[in-house]
Amino acid sequence: MKLKIGYQALIDAAMAQIETIPLDEAQKLLSEPNTLFVDIRDVREVEREGMIPNALHAPRGMLEFWVDPESPYYKPIFGEGKRLVLYCASAWRSALATETLQKMGVPNICHLEGGFHSWKNAKLPIAEKASKPHQK
């Protein structure tokens, strides 16, 4: 089967439209109260590998529904006006998700260069997944 467009072309197109922040800048944002890191990986990945401290786990499959105030699944934390830093394992899913949320009109959004694997390889802080869902 020949596709009209492959995954790499989709990622490349998204990367041309979105902001990507490097690890050193992202690390500085960890203590910034107006920044929310959003882990879009599958729950099994998060449980197995941990996550960036204080990140919100928002599975990729639910992200658009959690962000849209018109959705029955809306999470108010997404309406607080914080800068959103999305990340996944390798920055592929987060690039596509960032582009999608940007198209939806979400302001002040970016994603993490290299994803969680780069974060972990740089020996930056890692936390276990919180046992309770985010309460906001």
C-alpha positions as CSV (number, residue, x, y, z in Angstrom):
1,M,0.0,0.0,0.0
2,K,1.3,3.4,-1.0
3,L,0.3,6.2,1.3
4,K,-0.3,9.8,0.2
5,I,1.8,11.1,3.1
6,G,3.9,9.1,5.6
7,Y,4.4,9.7,9.3
8,Q,7.7,11.4,8.8
9,A,6.2,13.9,6.4
10,L,3.5,14.6,8.9
11,I,6.0,15.2,11.7
12,D,8.2,17.4,9.5
13,A,5.2,19.5,8.5
14,A,4.2,19.9,12.2
15,M,7.7,20.8,13.2
16,A,7.7,23.6,10.7
17,Q,4.6,25.1,12.3
18,I,5.2,24.7,16.1
19,E,7.7,25.8,18.7
20,T,10.2,23.3,20.0
21,I,12.0,24.0,23.2
22,P,15.4,22.6,24.0
23,L,16.1,20.6,27.2
24,D,18.0,23.4,29.0
25,E,15.1,25.9,28.5
26,A,12.6,23.2,29.6
27,Q,14.5,22.5,32.7
28,K,14.3,26.2,33.7
29,L,10.5,26.1,33.2
30,L,10.1,23.3,35.8
31,S,9.8,25.8,38.7
32,E,7.7,28.3,36.6
33,P,4.2,28.3,38.1
34,N,2.6,29.4,34.8
35,T,4.0,26.5,32.9
36,L,2.4,23.0,32.7
37,F,4.2,20.1,31.3
38,V,1.8,17.6,29.7
39,D,2.9,14.0,29.2
40,I,0.9,12.5,26.3
41,R,2.4,9.0,26.4
42,D,0.4,5.9,27.1
43,V,-0.2,5.2,30.8
44,R,2.0,2.0,30.5
45,E,4.9,4.1,29.3
46,V,4.5,6.6,32.2
47,E,4.2,3.8,34.8
48,R,7.2,2.0,33.4
49,E,9.6,5.0,32.9
50,G,8.3,7.8,35.2
51,M,7.6,11.3,34.1
52,I,8.8,14.9,34.4
53,P,8.0,16.1,37.9
54,N,4.6,17.8,38.4
55,A,3.6,17.0,34.8
56,L,0.0,16.3,34.0
57,H,-0.6,13.0,32.3
58,A,-3.0,13.5,29.4
59,P,-3.1,10.5,27.1
60,R,-2.8,11.3,23.5
61,G,-6.1,9.8,22.6
62,M,-8.0,12.1,25.0
63,L,-6.0,15.3,24.6
64,E,-8.3,17.2,22.2
65,F,-11.3,16.3,24.3
66,W,-9.6,17.4,27.6
67,V,-8.6,20.7,26.0
68,D,-12.0,21.7,24.4
69,P,-14.3,23.5,26.9
70,E,-17.3,22.3,24.8
71,S,-16.3,18.6,25.4
72,P,-17.9,16.6,28.1
73,Y,-14.3,15.5,29.0
74,Y,-12.9,19.0,29.4
75,K,-10.3,19.5,32.1
76,P,-10.3,23.0,33.5
77,I,-6.6,23.0,34.0
78,F,-6.3,23.5,30.3
79,G,-8.2,26.8,30.5
80,E,-6.0,28.4,33.2
81,G,-3.8,30.2,30.6
82,K,-0.6,28.4,31.5
83,R,2.1,27.7,28.9
84,L,1.8,24.1,27.8
85,V,4.9,22.0,27.2
86,L,3.8,18.8,25.6
87,Y,6.1,15.7,25.5
88,C,6.0,12.1,24.5
89,A,8.8,9.5,24.2
90,S,10.7,10.8,21.1
91,A,8.9,14.1,20.2
92,W,6.9,12.6,17.4
93,R,3.5,12.3,19.0
94,S,4.0,15.6,20.8
95,A,4.9,17.4,17.5
96,L,1.6,16.2,16.0
97,A,-0.4,16.9,19.1
98,T,1.1,20.4,19.5
99,E,0.2,21.2,15.9
100,T,-3.3,20.0,16.4
101,L,-3.9,22.0,19.6
102,Q,-2.4,25.0,17.9
103,K,-4.9,24.6,15.1
104,M,-7.7,24.3,17.7
105,G,-6.6,27.7,19.0
106,V,-4.7,26.8,22.2
107,P,-2.3,29.6,22.8
108,N,1.2,29.5,24.3
109,I,1.9,25.9,23.4
110,C,5.2,24.1,22.5
111,H,6.8,20.7,22.8
112,L,10.0,19.3,24.2
113,E,12.9,18.7,21.9
114,G,13.8,15.0,21.8
115,G,10.9,14.0,24.2
116,F,11.2,12.1,27.4
117,H,14.0,9.9,26.2
118,S,16.2,13.0,25.8
119,W,15.1,14.3,29.2
120,K,16.0,10.9,30.8
121,N,19.3,10.6,28.9
122,A,20.3,14.0,30.1
123,K,19.7,12.7,33.7
124,L,17.1,15.4,34.4
125,P,14.6,14.9,37.3
126,I,12.1,12.1,36.9
127,A,9.1,11.4,39.1
128,E,6.8,8.4,39.4
129,K,3.3,8.7,38.0
130,A,0.9,10.1,40.7
131,S,-1.5,7.5,41.9
132,K,-4.5,9.9,41.7
133,P,-5.5,11.8,38.6
134,H,-4.8,15.5,38.5
135,Q,-7.4,17.2,40.6
136,K,-7.9,20.4,38.6
